[in-house]
């Protein structure tokens, strides 16, 4: 799943509107909409704010090469 899909799906599971998410994460509504449409280019800081509100965590791993 891509970031936009994860955020949108989790937000809907929690029953949070885009406006509520924006307010709780202290970011603009336009930013939330852009991210969910796959059009945004959010900073890591913005992503962290969103995933904290949604109860998610970000994990970085070294890619496995073939």
Biopython code that builds the backbone (N, CA, C, O; Angstrom):
import numpy as np
from Bio.PDB.StructureBuilder import StructureBuilder

atoms = [
    (1, "UNK", "N", (0.834, -1.186, 0.000)),
    (1, "UNK", "CA", (0.000, 0.000, 0.000)),
    (1, "UNK", "C", (0.876, 1.246, 0.000)),
    (1, "UNK", "O", (1.922, 1.283, 0.649)),
    (2, "UNK", "N", (0.452, 2.236, -0.713)),
    (2, "UNK", "CA", (1.140, 3.525, -0.751)),
    (2, "UNK", "C", (0.705, 4.369, 0.442)),
    (2, "UNK", "O", (-0.331, 4.112, 1.056)),
    (3, "UNK", "N", (1.505, 5.373, 0.760)),
    (3, "UNK", "CA", (1.238, 6.237, 1.907)),
    (3, "UNK", "C", (-0.163, 6.847, 1.845)),
    (3, "UNK", "O", (-0.879, 6.859, 2.846)),
    (4, "UNK", "N", (-0.550, 7.347, 0.686)),
    (4, "UNK", "CA", (-1.868, 7.972, 0.561)),
    (4, "UNK", "C", (-2.993, 6.991, 0.881)),
    (4, "UNK", "O", (-3.977, 7.360, 1.521)),
    (5, "UNK", "N", (-2.849, 5.752, 0.439)),
    (5, "UNK", "CA", (-3.869, 4.732, 0.693)),
    (5, "UNK", "C", (-3.927, 4.361, 2.171)),
    (5, "UNK", "O", (-5.009, 4.193, 2.734)),
    (6, "UNK", "N", (-2.760, 4.234, 2.795)),
    (6, "UNK", "CA", (-2.700, 3.876, 4.220)),
    (6, "UNK", "C", (-3.377, 4.950, 5.053)),
    (6, "UNK", "O", (-4.190, 4.640, 5.924)),
    (7, "UNK", "N", (-3.052, 6.205, 4.795)),
    (7, "UNK", "CA", (-3.619, 7.307, 5.574)),
    (7, "UNK", "C", (-5.127, 7.380, 5.388)),
    (7, "UNK", "O", (-5.871, 7.484, 6.363)),
    (8, "UNK", "N", (-5.575, 7.328, 4.157)),
    (8, "UNK", "CA", (-7.016, 7.437, 3.880)),
    (8, "UNK", "C", (-7.791, 6.271, 4.489)),
    (8, "UNK", "O", (-8.842, 6.474, 5.096)),
    (9, "UNK", "N", (-7.282, 5.062, 4.331)),
    (9, "UNK", "CA", (-7.959, 3.878, 4.869)),
    (9, "UNK", "C", (-8.041, 3.933, 6.390)),
    (9, "UNK", "O", (-9.098, 3.691, 6.972)),
    (10, "UNK", "N", (-6.921, 4.252, 7.026)),
    (10, "UNK", "CA", (-6.895, 4.304, 8.494)),
    (10, "UNK", "C", (-7.808, 5.410, 9.012)),
    (10, "UNK", "O", (-8.510, 5.217, 10.005)),
    (11, "UNK", "N", (-7.804, 6.553, 8.359)),
    (11, "UNK", "CA", (-8.671, 7.657, 8.774)),
    (11, "UNK", "C", (-10.133, 7.227, 8.721)),
    (11, "UNK", "O", (-10.905, 7.514, 9.636)),
    (12, "UNK", "N", (-10.508, 6.536, 7.645)),
    (12, "UNK", "CA", (-11.894, 6.086, 7.507)),
    (12, "UNK", "C", (-12.255, 5.022, 8.536)),
    (12, "UNK", "O", (-13.365, 5.022, 9.067)),
    (13, "UNK", "N", (-11.319, 4.111, 8.822)),
    (13, "UNK", "CA", (-11.560, 3.081, 9.839)),
    (13, "UNK", "C", (-11.841, 3.732, 11.190)),
    (13, "UNK", "O", (-12.698, 3.272, 11.944)),
    (14, "UNK", "N", (-11.117, 4.798, 11.487)),
    (14, "UNK", "CA", (-11.289, 5.497, 12.760)),
    (14, "UNK", "C", (-12.483, 6.449, 12.765)),
    (14, "UNK", "O", (-12.845, 6.992, 13.808)),
    (15, "UNK", "N", (-13.093, 6.650, 11.597)),
    (15, "UNK", "CA", (-14.249, 7.539, 11.508)),
    (15, "UNK", "C", (-13.885, 9.009, 11.664)),
    (15, "UNK", "O", (-14.671, 9.797, 12.190)),
    (16, "UNK", "N", (-12.700, 9.372, 11.208)),
    (16, "UNK", "CA", (-12.228, 10.750, 11.327)),
    (16, "UNK", "C", (-12.368, 11.424, 9.964)),
    (16, "UNK", "O", (-11.971, 10.857, 8.945)),
    (17, "UNK", "N", (-12.924, 12.617, 9.944)),
    (17, "UNK", "CA", (-13.025, 13.354, 8.687)),
    (17, "UNK", "C", (-11.663, 13.946, 8.330)),
    (17, "UNK", "O", (-10.765, 14.013, 9.169)),
    (18, "UNK", "N", (-11.525, 14.367, 7.095)),
    (18, "UNK", "CA", (-10.285, 15.016, 6.678)),
    (18, "UNK", "C", (-10.046, 16.284, 7.498)),
    (18, "UNK", "O", (-8.912, 16.571, 7.883)),
    (19, "UNK", "N", (-11.100, 17.033, 7.761)),
    (19, "UNK", "CA", (-10.984, 18.252, 8.554)),
    (19, "UNK", "C", (-10.531, 17.942, 9.981)),
    (19, "UNK", "O", (-9.662, 18.625, 10.525)),
    (20, "UNK", "N", (-11.122, 16.913, 10.580)),
    (20, "UNK", "CA", (-10.719, 16.517, 11.933)),
    (20, "UNK", "C", (-9.250, 16.121, 11.973)),
    (20, "UNK", "O", (-8.520, 16.516, 12.882)),
    (21, "UNK", "N", (-8.819, 15.341, 10.989)),
    (21, "UNK", "CA", (-7.429, 14.913, 10.931)),
    (21, "UNK", "C", (-6.510, 16.123, 10.810)),
    (21, "UNK", "O", (-5.497, 16.207, 11.503)),
    (22, "UNK", "N", (-6.859, 17.051, 9.939)),
    (22, "UNK", "CA", (-6.050, 18.258, 9.758)),
    (22, "UNK", "C", (-5.936, 19.037, 11.067)),
    (22, "UNK", "O", (-4.849, 19.479, 11.440)),
    (23, "UNK", "N", (-7.047, 19.200, 11.751)),
    (23, "UNK", "CA", (-7.039, 19.948, 13.013)),
    (23, "UNK", "C", (-6.226, 19.226, 14.084)),
    (23, "UNK", "O", (-5.434, 19.853, 14.788)),
    (24, "UNK", "N", (-6.415, 17.924, 14.210)),
    (24, "UNK", "CA", (-5.701, 17.165, 15.244)),
    (24, "UNK", "C", (-4.202, 17.105, 14.966)),
    (24, "UNK", "O", (-3.395, 17.102, 15.896)),
    (25, "UNK", "N", (-3.829, 17.057, 13.686)),
    (25, "UNK", "CA", (-2.420, 16.981, 13.320)),
    (25, "UNK", "C", (-1.793, 18.371, 13.177)),
    (25, "UNK", "O", (-0.589, 18.504, 12.955)),
    (26, "UNK", "N", (-2.627, 19.397, 13.309)),
    (26, "UNK", "CA", (-2.180, 20.787, 13.187)),
    (26, "UNK", "C", (-1.523, 21.067, 11.831)),
    (26, "UNK", "O", (-0.447, 21.659, 11.740)),
    (27, "UNK", "N", (-2.220, 20.614, 10.784)),
    (27, "UNK", "CA", (-1.804, 20.882, 9.410)),
    (27, "UNK", "C", (-3.030, 21.381, 8.652)),
    (27, "UNK", "O", (-4.144, 21.344, 9.176)),
    (28, "UNK", "N", (-2.831, 21.841, 7.438)),
    (28, "UNK", "CA", (-3.968, 22.371, 6.692)),
    (28, "UNK", "C", (-4.818, 21.258, 6.087)),
    (28, "UNK", "O", (-4.339, 20.156, 5.816)),
    (29, "UNK", "N", (-6.079, 21.578, 5.888)),
    (29, "UNK", "CA", (-6.993, 20.642, 5.234)),
    (29, "UNK", "C", (-6.508, 20.351, 3.821)),
    (29, "UNK", "O", (-6.589, 19.213, 3.359)),
    (30, "UNK", "N", (-6.007, 21.363, 3.136)),
    (30, "UNK", "CA", (-5.497, 21.178, 1.775)),
    (30, "UNK", "C", (-4.364, 20.158, 1.749)),
    (30, "UNK", "O", (-4.258, 19.372, 0.808)),
    (31, "UNK", "N", (-3.519, 20.167, 2.772)),
    (31, "UNK", "CA", (-2.412, 19.207, 2.845)),
    (31, "UNK", "C", (-2.948, 17.785, 2.967)),
    (31, "UNK", "O", (-2.469, 16.883, 2.281)),
    (32, "UNK", "N", (-3.928, 17.581, 3.826)),
    (32, "UNK", "CA", (-4.527, 16.247, 3.993)),
    (32, "UNK", "C", (-5.135, 15.790, 2.677)),
    (32, "UNK", "O", (-4.918, 14.656, 2.251)),
    (33, "UNK", "N", (-5.889, 16.659, 2.038)),
    (33, "UNK", "CA", (-6.535, 16.295, 0.774)),
    (33, "UNK", "C", (-5.501, 15.949, -0.292)),
    (33, "UNK", "O", (-5.652, 14.960, -1.009)),
    (34, "UNK", "N", (-4.454, 16.761, -0.395)),
    (34, "UNK", "CA", (-3.406, 16.492, -1.380)),
    (34, "UNK", "C", (-2.731, 15.154, -1.131)),
    (34, "UNK", "O", (-2.502, 14.386, -2.065)),
    (35, "UNK", "N", (-2.413, 14.874, 0.127)),
    (35, "UNK", "CA", (-1.752, 13.608, 0.470)),
    (35, "UNK", "C", (-2.651, 12.425, 0.103)),
    (35, "UNK", "O", (-2.191, 11.459, -0.505)),
    (36, "UNK", "N", (-3.914, 12.502, 0.467)),
    (36, "UNK", "CA", (-4.835, 11.398, 0.197)),
    (36, "UNK", "C", (-5.092, 11.205, -1.298)),
    (36, "UNK", "O", (-5.476, 10.114, -1.718)),
    (37, "UNK", "N", (-4.890, 12.232, -2.094)),
    (37, "UNK", "CA", (-5.040, 12.124, -3.544)),
    (37, "UNK", "C", (-3.744, 11.695, -4.213)),
    (37, "UNK", "O", (-3.695, 11.490, -5.426)),
    (38, "UNK", "N", (-2.688, 11.561, -3.404)),
    (38, "UNK", "CA", (-1.402, 11.182, -3.960)),
    (38, "UNK", "C", (-0.719, 12.335, -4.667)),
    (38, "UNK", "O", (0.215, 12.124, -5.441)),
    (39, "UNK", "N", (-1.172, 13.549, -4.410)),
    (39, "UNK", "CA", (-0.640, 14.734, -5.082)),
    (39, "UNK", "C", (0.328, 15.500, -4.191)),
    (39, "UNK", "O", (1.114, 16.310, -4.683)),
    (40, "UNK", "N", (0.281, 15.258, -2.914)),
    (40, "UNK", "CA", (1.123, 16.010, -2.001)),
    (40, "UNK", "C", (2.538, 15.472, -1.950)),
    (40, "UNK", "O", (2.808, 14.347, -2.370)),
    (41, "UNK", "N", (3.425, 16.282, -1.435)),
    (41, "UNK", "CA", (4.805, 15.885, -1.210)),
    (41, "UNK", "C", (5.153, 16.301, 0.224)),
    (41, "UNK", "O", (5.941, 17.220, 0.442)),
    (42, "UNK", "N", (4.548, 15.603, 1.198)),
    (42, "UNK", "CA", (4.682, 16.049, 2.591)),
    (42, "UNK", "C", (6.084, 15.807, 3.141)),
    (42, "UNK", "O", (6.781, 14.876, 2.738)),
    (43, "UNK", "N", (6.471, 16.665, 4.065)),
    (43, "UNK", "CA", (7.734, 16.461, 4.769)),
    (43, "UNK", "C", (7.577, 15.296, 5.742)),
    (43, "UNK", "O", (6.463, 14.884, 6.063)),
    (44, "UNK", "N", (8.693, 14.782, 6.198)),
    (44, "UNK", "CA", (8.647, 13.705, 7.208)),
    (44, "UNK", "C", (7.931, 14.207, 8.458)),
    (44, "UNK", "O", (7.190, 13.458, 9.094)),
    (45, "UNK", "N", (8.150, 15.463, 8.808)),
    (45, "UNK", "CA", (7.484, 16.040, 9.980)),
    (45, "UNK", "C", (5.974, 16.028, 9.857)),
    (45, "UNK", "O", (5.271, 15.717, 10.818)),
    (46, "UNK", "N", (5.474, 16.364, 8.680)),
    (46, "UNK", "CA", (4.033, 16.344, 8.441)),
    (46, "UNK", "C", (3.498, 14.919, 8.509)),
    (46, "UNK", "O", (2.448, 14.676, 9.103)),
    (47, "UNK", "N", (4.204, 13.992, 7.913)),
    (47, "UNK", "CA", (3.784, 12.587, 7.960)),
    (47, "UNK", "C", (3.757, 12.098, 9.404)),
    (47, "UNK", "O", (2.830, 11.393, 9.801)),
    (48, "UNK", "N", (4.760, 12.465, 10.188)),
    (48, "UNK", "CA", (4.795, 12.052, 11.593)),
    (48, "UNK", "C", (3.589, 12.576, 12.358)),
    (48, "UNK", "O", (3.014, 11.853, 13.172)),
    (49, "UNK", "N", (3.203, 13.808, 12.111)),
    (49, "UNK", "CA", (2.026, 14.371, 12.777)),
    (49, "UNK", "C", (0.777, 13.560, 12.440)),
    (49, "UNK", "O", (-0.029, 13.244, 13.316)),
    (50, "UNK", "N", (0.631, 13.233, 11.170)),
    (50, "UNK", "CA", (-0.548, 12.487, 10.721)),
    (50, "UNK", "C", (-0.567, 11.085, 11.309)),
    (50, "UNK", "O", (-1.588, 10.650, 11.842)),
    (51, "UNK", "N", (0.549, 10.375, 11.217)),
    (51, "UNK", "CA", (0.539, 8.987, 11.694)),
    (51, "UNK", "C", (0.391, 8.910, 13.207)),
    (51, "UNK", "O", (-0.152, 7.935, 13.727)),
    (52, "UNK", "N", (0.863, 9.920, 13.913)),
    (52, "UNK", "CA", (0.656, 9.940, 15.363)),
    (52, "UNK", "C", (-0.827, 10.039, 15.691)),
    (52, "UNK", "O", (-1.316, 9.342, 16.580)),
    (53, "UNK", "N", (-1.541, 10.898, 14.981)),
    (53, "UNK", "CA", (-2.984, 11.039, 15.191)),
    (53, "UNK", "C", (-3.705, 9.733, 14.848)),
    (53, "UNK", "O", (-4.664, 9.352, 15.518)),
    (54, "UNK", "N", (-3.239, 9.058, 13.807)),
    (54, "UNK", "CA", (-3.909, 7.841, 13.340)),
    (54, "UNK", "C", (-3.456, 6.581, 14.069)),
    (54, "UNK", "O", (-3.952, 5.491, 13.784)),
    (55, "UNK", "N", (-2.527, 6.716, 15.000)),
    (55, "UNK", "CA", (-2.067, 5.553, 15.754)),
    (55, "UNK", "C", (-1.204, 4.616, 14.937)),
    (55, "UNK", "O", (-1.200, 3.406, 15.167)),
    (56, "UNK", "N", (-0.475, 5.165, 13.987)),
    (56, "UNK", "CA", (0.411, 4.370, 13.138)),
    (56, "UNK", "C", (1.857, 4.658, 13.502)),
    (56, "UNK", "O", (2.146, 5.601, 14.239)),
    (57, "UNK", "N", (2.760, 3.843, 12.984)),
    (57, "UNK", "CA", (4.182, 4.116, 13.154)),
    (57, "UNK", "C", (4.894, 3.927, 11.827)),
    (57, "UNK", "O", (4.458, 3.160, 10.969)),
    (58, "UNK", "N", (5.989, 4.640, 11.680)),
    (58, "UNK", "CA", (6.781, 4.576, 10.466)),
    (58, "UNK", "C", (8.012, 3.733, 10.760)),
    (58, "UNK", "O", (8.704, 3.956, 11.754)),
    (59, "UNK", "N", (8.282, 2.769, 9.898)),
    (59, "UNK", "CA", (9.436, 1.890, 10.079)),
    (59, "UNK", "C", (10.290, 1.976, 8.821)),
    (59, "UNK", "O", (9.794, 1.828, 7.705)),
    (60, "UNK", "N", (11.572, 2.216, 9.018)),
    (60, "UNK", "CA", (12.498, 2.249, 7.900)),
    (60, "UNK", "C", (13.297, 0.956, 7.928)),
    (60, "UNK", "O", (13.775, 0.530, 8.979)),
    (61, "UNK", "N", (13.436, 0.340, 6.763)),
    (61, "UNK", "CA", (14.193, -0.894, 6.646)),
    (61, "UNK", "C", (15.113, -0.796, 5.443)),
    (61, "UNK", "O", (14.835, -0.076, 4.483)),
    (62, "UNK", "N", (16.197, -1.522, 5.511)),
    (62, "UNK", "CA", (17.088, -1.618, 4.368)),
    (62, "UNK", "C", (16.424, -2.548, 3.354)),
    (62, "UNK", "O", (15.956, -3.634, 3.695)),
    (63, "UNK", "N", (16.396, -2.098, 2.114)),
    (63, "UNK", "CA", (15.776, -2.916, 1.063)),
    (63, "UNK", "C", (16.538, -4.205, 0.860)),
    (63, "UNK", "O", (17.766, -4.248, 0.942)),
    (64, "UNK", "N", (15.801, -5.231, 0.601)),
    (64, "UNK", "CA", (16.402, -6.520, 0.269)),
    (64, "UNK", "C", (16.700, -6.519, -1.215)),
    (64, "UNK", "O", (15.823, -6.223, -2.026)),
    (65, "UNK", "N", (17.910, -6.843, -1.572)),
    (65, "UNK", "CA", (18.269, -6.866, -2.993)),
    (65, "UNK", "C", (18.255, -8.300, -3.492)),
    (65, "UNK", "O", (18.467, -9.245, -2.732)),
    (66, "UNK", "N", (18.005, -8.437, -4.768)),
    (66, "UNK", "CA", (17.937, -9.762, -5.376)),
    (66, "UNK", "C", (19.247, -10.107, -6.020)),
    (66, "UNK", "O", (19.389, -11.189, -6.589)),
]
sb = StructureBuilder()
sb.init_structure("model")
sb.init_model(0)
sb.init_chain("A")
sb.init_seg("    ")
for serial, (resi, resn, name, xyz) in enumerate(atoms, 1):
    if name == "N":
        sb.init_residue(resn, " ", resi, " ")
    sb.init_atom(name, np.array(xyz, "f"), 0.0, 1.0, " ", f" {name:<3s}", serial, name[0])
structure = sb.get_structure()
